[in-house]
Amino acid sequence: MSEAVSIIERLAAGADDAPAISAPDRITLSHGGLRQLISETAAQLHALGLGRGDRVAIVLPNGPEMATVFVAVAAAASTAPLNPAYRADELDFYLSDIGAKAILVAEDESGPAVTVAERLDIAVLRLTALRDAPAGSFKIEGKPVGPSVSPGLAEDGDIALLLHTSGTTSRPKLVPLSHANLAASAAHIGATLGLTAGDRCLNIMPLFHIHGLIAAVLSSLAAGGSVFCTPGFNALRFFHWLSEARPSWYTAVPTMHQAILPRATRNAEALAAASLRFIRSSSASLPPQVMAELEATFGCPVIESYGMTEAAHQMASNRLPPGLRKPGSVGAAAGPEVAVMAPDGRLLQPGDTGEIVIRGPNVTAGYENNPDANATAFAHGWFHTGDQGVLDDDFYLRVTGRLKEIINRGGEKISPLEVDDVLMDHPAVAQVVTFATPHDKLGEEVAAAIVLREGMAVTEAEIRSFAATRLADFKVPRIVLILDEIPKGATGKLQRIGLATKLGLVKPELAKPGLAKPGLG
């Protein structure tokens, strides 16, 4: 079979009776059953007047239906998954910017998604989950959006998925990803991880985000394997799901791994019975200390990867044994080309620090309706990630920080990640985020928010003294906040930009200006 280039063709890899979608306390949906569901959904959407190029926003909770709706709707139209926790003003922006022709919500949904859609004259379709049927089974109800359309399925150049960048400091940018982009990324992830029909992924990532959609769901299905779809991350339920699903791997953001680890000793039986082939981490830098603890706890390799929305997720990755995996590195190119570039467009040699740039079949063709952003992001024939990094002699990449998160303290440039790595070595520190806070004379000062390990105690002065033994004086945090919890984004990632404001260190109108950062995936 030739290399597949669309979601439908990728799903053809699974045997009819092979498991595809499972969930807590549910019967498993086979690949054959999933293909049947895709075919039936496409026919129903066509009858409702929705087809290729039409945009369907999906506002559903995490779970098997969210996974199957994504692949089934994408077969006939363009999908735009949205965070169910969005407020009315956020939904108004996203639905308008997407140009949604219809919105798909749960059958009993009566919140702002419905109110806003009706005000914007967007057709509301309702999804009924068929609880007694295999996991992910559903039917769609609603009035026709228009006359029925031709029954053709999506082709590789069609837009399969629309997601926005995180837009931390300004207007989010809309990223259209084609079927070819998604298929390429799923193939890259499958090849990097050696995924087969025998693999099962335990998904704890939100399915309105590129990480869960592509790394967990699509790469598993494309390899003929299966994915166990949870209702969303819950550290208290993780080991129960581990026992029920018996996965060969799971993928998560670092904060999730950090929440799982303290509960391992309380779940010794589930841990002993686990048969994970590997653990994957992505969407934010994994502290080397956490990687080591995960490997010691679960007895399997931890593979840190590097992804973002504009690349349909994966760009670089460490390798499974016997390949190299380097703590503190996001690995070597794993699909697209990866390079480090100087501001003038020169590609830099290993050892030189610059902006990380990529190009390849998984990369979006450009932001929608945003020529200025495209002119900057796609300069010199490469996509500019907005991340700073350096390649080593093995061409393994180390991300040293977001360009707009680098702290400028009186002209001295400081990588927050470097400070994080040092503070994570303190035996009392469980989690840390170093960030910039405004300073009237220096411009910016170094601050750190810290969560302590359970039962441990330490003072701010002790943290600063520890840092001073490992860091140049100008890099030592002058402000140390010890918190019960550090504010996180919707996907569980820690966010540096805007943290000073969230923690009350600066008034919102004085916060550090900047552009929206690309959506890390």
Buried (B, 14 or more C-beta within 10 A) or exposed (E): EEEBBBBBBBBBBBEEEBBBBBBBEBBBBBBBBBBBBBBBBBEBBBEBBBBBEBBBBBBBBBBBBBBBBBBBBBBBBBBBBBBBEBEEEBBBBBBEBBBBBBBBBBEEBEBBBBBBBEEEEBBBBBBBBEEEBBBBBBBBEBEEBEEBBEEEBBEBEBBBBBBBBBBBBEBBBBBBBBBBBBBBBBBBBBBBBEBEBEBBBBBBBBBBBBBBBBBBBBBBBBBBBBBBBBBBBEBEBBBBBBBBBBBBBBBBBBBBBBBBBEBBEEBEEBBEEBEBBBBBBBBBBBBBBBBEBBBEBBEBBBBBBBBBBBBBBBBBBBBBEEBEBBBBBBBBBBBBEBBBBEEEEEEBEEEEBBBBBBBBBBBBBBBBEBEEBBEEBBBBEBBBBBBBBBBEEEEBBBBBBBBBBBBEBEEBEBBBBBBBBBBBEBEBBBBBBBBBBBBEEBBBBBBBBBBBBEEEEBEBEEBBEBBBEBBEEBBBBBBBBBEEEBEBBEBBBBBBBBBBBBBEBBEEEEBBEBBBBBBBB
